[in-house]
């Protein structure tokens, strides 16, 4: 079984073929294929590790399942003794992707 460390949106994820993960929004339409950079590759059957410097030449093949919005976060500001209170919300834009091949 192969596992890879991929990089997208300034973050790194450990994935294998068939995994579905939620990442920061990718500006690609639903159902479109994309390629993701691979930082490291692990093969558990052969006990082999392949590290990039900083990236490997191979790419991970993935498909955008859907573009979604995350859970709402409550953001509050408060200053003591001055009756200042502000509450706003925030919802992150996310993409759900499925890894097809490594």
Rosetta constraint file for C-alpha pairs under 8 A:
AtomPair CA 1 CA 16 HARMONIC 7.74 0.50
AtomPair CA 1 CA 43 HARMONIC 5.90 0.50
AtomPair CA 1 CA 44 HARMONIC 5.57 0.50
AtomPair CA 1 CA 45 HARMONIC 6.18 0.50
AtomPair CA 2 CA 16 HARMONIC 6.05 0.50
AtomPair CA 2 CA 17 HARMONIC 7.60 0.50
AtomPair CA 2 CA 41 HARMONIC 7.14 0.50
AtomPair CA 2 CA 42 HARMONIC 5.64 0.50
AtomPair CA 2 CA 43 HARMONIC 4.59 0.50
AtomPair CA 2 CA 44 HARMONIC 6.42 0.50
AtomPair CA 2 CA 102 HARMONIC 7.54 0.50
AtomPair CA 3 CA 14 HARMONIC 6.71 0.50
AtomPair CA 3 CA 15 HARMONIC 5.56 0.50
AtomPair CA 3 CA 16 HARMONIC 4.57 0.50
AtomPair CA 3 CA 17 HARMONIC 7.69 0.50
AtomPair CA 3 CA 41 HARMONIC 5.96 0.50
AtomPair CA 3 CA 42 HARMONIC 5.07 0.50
AtomPair CA 3 CA 43 HARMONIC 6.49 0.50
AtomPair CA 3 CA 44 HARMONIC 7.98 0.50
AtomPair CA 3 CA 102 HARMONIC 7.91 0.50
AtomPair CA 4 CA 14 HARMONIC 5.62 0.50
AtomPair CA 4 CA 15 HARMONIC 5.44 0.50
AtomPair CA 4 CA 16 HARMONIC 6.25 0.50
AtomPair CA 4 CA 38 HARMONIC 6.58 0.50
AtomPair CA 4 CA 39 HARMONIC 7.41 0.50
AtomPair CA 4 CA 40 HARMONIC 5.67 0.50
AtomPair CA 4 CA 41 HARMONIC 4.46 0.50
AtomPair CA 4 CA 42 HARMONIC 6.04 0.50
AtomPair CA 4 CA 102 HARMONIC 7.24 0.50
AtomPair CA 5 CA 12 HARMONIC 6.38 0.50
AtomPair CA 5 CA 13 HARMONIC 5.47 0.50
AtomPair CA 5 CA 14 HARMONIC 4.53 0.50
AtomPair CA 5 CA 15 HARMONIC 6.41 0.50
AtomPair CA 5 CA 38 HARMONIC 5.82 0.50
AtomPair CA 5 CA 39 HARMONIC 5.45 0.50
AtomPair CA 5 CA 40 HARMONIC 5.18 0.50
AtomPair CA 5 CA 41 HARMONIC 6.51 0.50
AtomPair CA 6 CA 12 HARMONIC 5.56 0.50
AtomPair CA 6 CA 13 HARMONIC 5.40 0.50
AtomPair CA 6 CA 14 HARMONIC 6.51 0.50
AtomPair CA 6 CA 15 HARMONIC 7.30 0.50
AtomPair CA 6 CA 36 HARMONIC 6.51 0.50
AtomPair CA 6 CA 37 HARMONIC 5.66 0.50
AtomPair CA 6 CA 38 HARMONIC 4.53 0.50
AtomPair CA 6 CA 39 HARMONIC 5.81 0.50
AtomPair CA 6 CA 40 HARMONIC 7.52 0.50
AtomPair CA 6 CA 60 HARMONIC 7.61 0.50
AtomPair CA 7 CA 11 HARMONIC 5.71 0.50
AtomPair CA 7 CA 12 HARMONIC 4.54 0.50
AtomPair CA 7 CA 13 HARMONIC 6.54 0.50
AtomPair CA 7 CA 36 HARMONIC 6.77 0.50
AtomPair CA 7 CA 37 HARMONIC 5.71 0.50
AtomPair CA 7 CA 38 HARMONIC 6.49 0.50
AtomPair CA 7 CA 39 HARMONIC 6.98 0.50
AtomPair CA 8 CA 12 HARMONIC 6.53 0.50
AtomPair CA 8 CA 23 HARMONIC 7.52 0.50
AtomPair CA 8 CA 24 HARMONIC 7.81 0.50
AtomPair CA 8 CA 36 HARMONIC 6.94 0.50
AtomPair CA 8 CA 37 HARMONIC 7.51 0.50
AtomPair CA 9 CA 23 HARMONIC 7.33 0.50
AtomPair CA 9 CA 24 HARMONIC 5.87 0.50
AtomPair CA 9 CA 25 HARMONIC 7.97 0.50
AtomPair CA 15 CA 19 HARMONIC 6.30 0.50
AtomPair CA 15 CA 99 HARMONIC 7.55 0.50
AtomPair CA 16 CA 99 HARMONIC 7.05 0.50
AtomPair CA 16 CA 101 HARMONIC 7.93 0.50
AtomPair CA 16 CA 102 HARMONIC 7.21 0.50
AtomPair CA 17 CA 99 HARMONIC 5.34 0.50
AtomPair CA 17 CA 100 HARMONIC 5.44 0.50
AtomPair CA 17 CA 101 HARMONIC 5.23 0.50
AtomPair CA 17 CA 102 HARMONIC 6.35 0.50
AtomPair CA 18 CA 98 HARMONIC 6.35 0.50
AtomPair CA 18 CA 99 HARMONIC 5.29 0.50
AtomPair CA 18 CA 100 HARMONIC 5.70 0.50
AtomPair CA 18 CA 101 HARMONIC 7.63 0.50
AtomPair CA 19 CA 98 HARMONIC 5.69 0.50
AtomPair CA 19 CA 99 HARMONIC 5.46 0.50
AtomPair CA 19 CA 100 HARMONIC 7.96 0.50
AtomPair CA 20 CA 96 HARMONIC 6.89 0.50
AtomPair CA 20 CA 97 HARMONIC 5.57 0.50
AtomPair CA 20 CA 98 HARMONIC 4.29 0.50
AtomPair CA 20 CA 99 HARMONIC 6.39 0.50
AtomPair CA 21 CA 96 HARMONIC 5.77 0.50
AtomPair CA 21 CA 97 HARMONIC 5.57 0.50
AtomPair CA 21 CA 98 HARMONIC 6.53 0.50
AtomPair CA 22 CA 94 HARMONIC 6.59 0.50
AtomPair CA 22 CA 95 HARMONIC 5.67 0.50
AtomPair CA 22 CA 96 HARMONIC 4.43 0.50
AtomPair CA 22 CA 97 HARMONIC 6.34 0.50
AtomPair CA 23 CA 94 HARMONIC 5.74 0.50
AtomPair CA 23 CA 95 HARMONIC 5.41 0.50
AtomPair CA 23 CA 96 HARMONIC 6.42 0.50
AtomPair CA 23 CA 97 HARMONIC 7.54 0.50
AtomPair CA 24 CA 92 HARMONIC 7.94 0.50
AtomPair CA 24 CA 93 HARMONIC 6.58 0.50
AtomPair CA 24 CA 94 HARMONIC 4.65 0.50
AtomPair CA 24 CA 95 HARMONIC 5.97 0.50
AtomPair CA 25 CA 67 HARMONIC 7.00 0.50
AtomPair CA 25 CA 93 HARMONIC 5.43 0.50
AtomPair CA 25 CA 94 HARMONIC 4.29 0.50
AtomPair CA 25 CA 95 HARMONIC 4.85 0.50
AtomPair CA 26 CA 94 HARMONIC 7.60 0.50
AtomPair CA 26 CA 95 HARMONIC 6.23 0.50
AtomPair CA 28 CA 32 HARMONIC 6.77 0.50
AtomPair CA 28 CA 64 HARMONIC 7.43 0.50
AtomPair CA 29 CA 64 HARMONIC 7.23 0.50
AtomPair CA 29 CA 66 HARMONIC 7.96 0.50
AtomPair CA 29 CA 67 HARMONIC 7.84 0.50
AtomPair CA 30 CA 64 HARMONIC 5.27 0.50
AtomPair CA 30 CA 65 HARMONIC 5.74 0.50
AtomPair CA 30 CA 66 HARMONIC 5.10 0.50
AtomPair CA 30 CA 67 HARMONIC 6.70 0.50
AtomPair CA 31 CA 63 HARMONIC 6.07 0.50
AtomPair CA 31 CA 64 HARMONIC 5.15 0.50
AtomPair CA 31 CA 65 HARMONIC 5.70 0.50
AtomPair CA 31 CA 66 HARMONIC 7.32 0.50
AtomPair CA 32 CA 63 HARMONIC 5.72 0.50
AtomPair CA 32 CA 64 HARMONIC 5.74 0.50
AtomPair CA 33 CA 61 HARMONIC 7.14 0.50
AtomPair CA 33 CA 62 HARMONIC 5.69 0.50
AtomPair CA 33 CA 63 HARMONIC 4.31 0.50
AtomPair CA 33 CA 64 HARMONIC 6.45 0.50
AtomPair CA 34 CA 61 HARMONIC 6.12 0.50
AtomPair CA 34 CA 62 HARMONIC 5.30 0.50
AtomPair CA 34 CA 63 HARMONIC 5.91 0.50
AtomPair CA 34 CA 64 HARMONIC 7.47 0.50
AtomPair CA 35 CA 59 HARMONIC 5.90 0.50
AtomPair CA 35 CA 60 HARMONIC 5.52 0.50
AtomPair CA 35 CA 61 HARMONIC 4.91 0.50
AtomPair CA 35 CA 62 HARMONIC 6.12 0.50
AtomPair CA 36 CA 59 HARMONIC 5.60 0.50
AtomPair CA 36 CA 60 HARMONIC 5.06 0.50
AtomPair CA 36 CA 61 HARMONIC 6.63 0.50
AtomPair CA 36 CA 62 HARMONIC 7.35 0.50
AtomPair CA 37 CA 55 HARMONIC 6.77 0.50
AtomPair CA 37 CA 56 HARMONIC 7.44 0.50
AtomPair CA 37 CA 58 HARMONIC 7.58 0.50
AtomPair CA 37 CA 59 HARMONIC 5.29 0.50
AtomPair CA 37 CA 60 HARMONIC 6.51 0.50
AtomPair CA 38 CA 52 HARMONIC 7.69 0.50
AtomPair CA 38 CA 55 HARMONIC 5.87 0.50
AtomPair CA 38 CA 56 HARMONIC 5.67 0.50
AtomPair CA 38 CA 57 HARMONIC 7.87 0.50
AtomPair CA 38 CA 58 HARMONIC 6.84 0.50
AtomPair CA 38 CA 59 HARMONIC 5.82 0.50
AtomPair CA 38 CA 60 HARMONIC 6.58 0.50
AtomPair CA 39 CA 51 HARMONIC 6.46 0.50
AtomPair CA 39 CA 52 HARMONIC 5.33 0.50
AtomPair CA 39 CA 53 HARMONIC 7.85 0.50
AtomPair CA 39 CA 54 HARMONIC 6.40 0.50
AtomPair CA 39 CA 55 HARMONIC 4.74 0.50
AtomPair CA 39 CA 56 HARMONIC 5.93 0.50
AtomPair CA 40 CA 49 HARMONIC 7.35 0.50
AtomPair CA 40 CA 50 HARMONIC 5.68 0.50
AtomPair CA 40 CA 51 HARMONIC 4.52 0.50
AtomPair CA 40 CA 52 HARMONIC 5.84 0.50
AtomPair CA 40 CA 55 HARMONIC 7.52 0.50
AtomPair CA 40 CA 56 HARMONIC 7.06 0.50
AtomPair CA 41 CA 49 HARMONIC 5.84 0.50
AtomPair CA 41 CA 50 HARMONIC 5.03 0.50
AtomPair CA 41 CA 51 HARMONIC 6.49 0.50
AtomPair CA 42 CA 47 HARMONIC 7.48 0.50
AtomPair CA 42 CA 48 HARMONIC 5.98 0.50
AtomPair CA 42 CA 49 HARMONIC 4.75 0.50
AtomPair CA 42 CA 50 HARMONIC 6.50 0.50
AtomPair CA 43 CA 47 HARMONIC 5.65 0.50
AtomPair CA 43 CA 48 HARMONIC 5.19 0.50
AtomPair CA 43 CA 49 HARMONIC 6.48 0.50
AtomPair CA 44 CA 48 HARMONIC 6.87 0.50
AtomPair CA 51 CA 55 HARMONIC 7.69 0.50
AtomPair CA 51 CA 56 HARMONIC 7.05 0.50
AtomPair CA 52 CA 56 HARMONIC 4.50 0.50
AtomPair CA 59 CA 102 HARMONIC 6.80 0.50
AtomPair CA 60 CA 99 HARMONIC 7.25 0.50
AtomPair CA 60 CA 100 HARMONIC 7.70 0.50
AtomPair CA 60 CA 101 HARMONIC 5.93 0.50
AtomPair CA 60 CA 102 HARMONIC 4.54 0.50
AtomPair CA 61 CA 99 HARMONIC 6.15 0.50
AtomPair CA 61 CA 100 HARMONIC 5.45 0.50
AtomPair CA 61 CA 101 HARMONIC 5.11 0.50
AtomPair CA 61 CA 102 HARMONIC 6.29 0.50
AtomPair CA 62 CA 97 HARMONIC 6.54 0.50
AtomPair CA 62 CA 98 HARMONIC 5.51 0.50
AtomPair CA 62 CA 99 HARMONIC 4.33 0.50
AtomPair CA 62 CA 100 HARMONIC 5.10 0.50
AtomPair CA 62 CA 101 HARMONIC 7.04 0.50
AtomPair CA 63 CA 97 HARMONIC 5.59 0.50
AtomPair CA 63 CA 98 HARMONIC 5.39 0.50
AtomPair CA 63 CA 99 HARMONIC 6.62 0.50
AtomPair CA 63 CA 100 HARMONIC 7.05 0.50
AtomPair CA 64 CA 95 HARMONIC 6.96 0.50
AtomPair CA 64 CA 96 HARMONIC 6.17 0.50
AtomPair CA 64 CA 97 HARMONIC 4.52 0.50
AtomPair CA 64 CA 98 HARMONIC 6.57 0.50
AtomPair CA 65 CA 95 HARMONIC 7.54 0.50
AtomPair CA 65 CA 96 HARMONIC 5.43 0.50
AtomPair CA 65 CA 97 HARMONIC 5.22 0.50
AtomPair CA 65 CA 98 HARMONIC 6.63 0.50
AtomPair CA 66 CA 95 HARMONIC 5.93 0.50
AtomPair CA 66 CA 96 HARMONIC 5.40 0.50
AtomPair CA 66 CA 97 HARMONIC 7.25 0.50
AtomPair CA 67 CA 93 HARMONIC 7.46 0.50
AtomPair CA 67 CA 94 HARMONIC 5.89 0.50
AtomPair CA 67 CA 95 HARMONIC 4.37 0.50
AtomPair CA 67 CA 96 HARMONIC 6.26 0.50
AtomPair CA 68 CA 93 HARMONIC 6.10 0.50
AtomPair CA 68 CA 94 HARMONIC 5.19 0.50
AtomPair CA 68 CA 95 HARMONIC 5.87 0.50
AtomPair CA 68 CA 96 HARMONIC 7.35 0.50
AtomPair CA 69 CA 91 HARMONIC 6.15 0.50
AtomPair CA 69 CA 92 HARMONIC 5.67 0.50
AtomPair CA 69 CA 93 HARMONIC 4.62 0.50
AtomPair CA 69 CA 94 HARMONIC 5.60 0.50
AtomPair CA 70 CA 91 HARMONIC 5.39 0.50
AtomPair CA 70 CA 92 HARMONIC 5.08 0.50
AtomPair CA 70 CA 93 HARMONIC 6.21 0.50
AtomPair CA 70 CA 94 HARMONIC 6.39 0.50
AtomPair CA 71 CA 91 HARMONIC 5.89 0.50
AtomPair CA 71 CA 92 HARMONIC 7.41 0.50
AtomPair CA 72 CA 89 HARMONIC 6.31 0.50
AtomPair CA 72 CA 90 HARMONIC 5.54 0.50
AtomPair CA 72 CA 91 HARMONIC 4.79 0.50
AtomPair CA 72 CA 92 HARMONIC 7.85 0.50
AtomPair CA 73 CA 89 HARMONIC 5.48 0.50
AtomPair CA 73 CA 90 HARMONIC 5.11 0.50
AtomPair CA 73 CA 91 HARMONIC 6.34 0.50
AtomPair CA 74 CA 87 HARMONIC 6.95 0.50
AtomPair CA 74 CA 88 HARMONIC 6.09 0.50
AtomPair CA 74 CA 89 HARMONIC 4.72 0.50
AtomPair CA 74 CA 90 HARMONIC 6.64 0.50
AtomPair CA 75 CA 87 HARMONIC 5.71 0.50
AtomPair CA 75 CA 88 HARMONIC 5.23 0.50
AtomPair CA 75 CA 89 HARMONIC 5.66 0.50
AtomPair CA 75 CA 90 HARMONIC 7.24 0.50
AtomPair CA 76 CA 85 HARMONIC 7.26 0.50
AtomPair CA 76 CA 86 HARMONIC 5.64 0.50
AtomPair CA 76 CA 87 HARMONIC 4.38 0.50
AtomPair CA 76 CA 88 HARMONIC 6.40 0.50
AtomPair CA 77 CA 84 HARMONIC 7.74 0.50
AtomPair CA 77 CA 85 HARMONIC 5.62 0.50
AtomPair CA 77 CA 86 HARMONIC 5.11 0.50
AtomPair CA 77 CA 87 HARMONIC 6.45 0.50
AtomPair CA 78 CA 84 HARMONIC 5.69 0.50
AtomPair CA 78 CA 85 HARMONIC 4.72 0.50
AtomPair CA 78 CA 86 HARMONIC 6.74 0.50
AtomPair CA 79 CA 83 HARMONIC 6.92 0.50
AtomPair CA 79 CA 84 HARMONIC 5.36 0.50
AtomPair CA 79 CA 85 HARMONIC 6.84 0.50
AtomPair CA 80 CA 84 HARMONIC 7.39 0.50
